[in-house]
C-alpha cells in the first residue's frame, strides 16, 4: 500500500470514529435535555425523567409515568420533533459501523487473542510484505503453527489462504502486540519488515521478553546485519544480497542453481530437505549407525548431512556414524520418500 493510500485510509477511519463520537454525544445531549424538561415541568424523579426521555427519544411510546400537563405535552411534542433527526443519524452511524466490518474486526481480534493464549512453541511472523508473504506460504506448506502481525489488514486479506492462519492487526514493534501474539511462549520469531531499524527494535524486544526464542531477521544493509546480531538475532537474512548472488550463479554455476531450485520448489520436480532429530526416532532405531538404519533401501530417501553436538555438521556422513542423543540427520528425497521415512522411522 502506498503512503498516500495509507494516509487516506487512516483519515477515513478517523472520520468514522469522529462521526460515531458525534452521534453518541448528540444522543446523550438529547437525553439530558429531556430529563431536565420532565423534571422541571412535571416534577419527575431522575429515574422517571430518564425513562420518559428514552421512550420519547426512541419513539417507542410506552405508557407515560403520569398524565402530562399542557406544558409537558407541548414540551414533549417539540422534543419528539427535535429527536427525529438525532435518533435517525445516530442509528445510521452505528449501523454503518457494524455493517462495514469494524465491529467484525474487533470481534476477530478478540477471538484470536483467546486462541493465541493456547498456543505453545509457535512461530511469530512480523510483516506481510514480499518476504513475509513467502514466509507464511512456506510455513503453511510445512503445516507449522504460526501467527502473523501486520498493520495493514488489506495486505492480509489479499492472501488467498488467509483463513488458514491466525493474524493480529497491529504494530509489531509494540511490546503489547508481541505479548498478544504470545512471544513469551513462542519458539521462534521471524521479522521481515522493510525498515532495518524496526527489525532491530523487534529483535531487542523479543529477546528481552523471551530469552530462549529463536530470532530470524531480515536486513537490507550489512551494518544493520551486525546490529541485529548484537541485538540478539540468531540468523540474519539479506534478501537483496542473496538475490544478487543467485542471479550471478545462474551464469557461473547453472547446474548448481538448477539443483537448488529442486529443493526450493521452484522447479516442477520438487525435492524436499527435512531435518530429523534423535528424539523423533522410534526407540528401536536410536543409537544405531546410518548403515544399520538402511534408509535408502527402505524409503528411497538419502542422508546428505549430519549434525552432532560434539563435531557440528558433517556432509555426506559415513555409514558407521552412530546417531546419539542431540544429533540430527538431514534427509533428502521427494515427497513420497520423505513420507515413507517418517512412517518407517518416526
Buried (B, 14 or more C-beta within 10 A) or exposed (E): EEEEEEEEBEEEEEEBEEBBEEBEEBBEEBBEBBBEBBBEBBEBEEEBBBBBBBBBBEEEEEEBBEEBEEEBEEBBEEBBEBBEEBBEBBEEBBEBBEEEEBEEEEEBBEEBBEEBEEBEEBBBBBBBBEBBBEBBBEBBEEEEBBBBBBBBBEBBEEBEEBEEBBBBBBBBBBEEBBEBBBBEBBBBBBBBBEEBEBBBBBBBBBBEBBEEBBBBBBBBEEEBBEBBBEBBBBEBBBBEBEEEEEEEEEEEEEEEBEEBBBEEBEEEEEBBBBEBEBEBBEEEBBBBBBEEBEBBEEBBBBBBBBBBEEEEEBEEBEEEBEBEEEBBBBBBBBEEBBBBBBEBBE
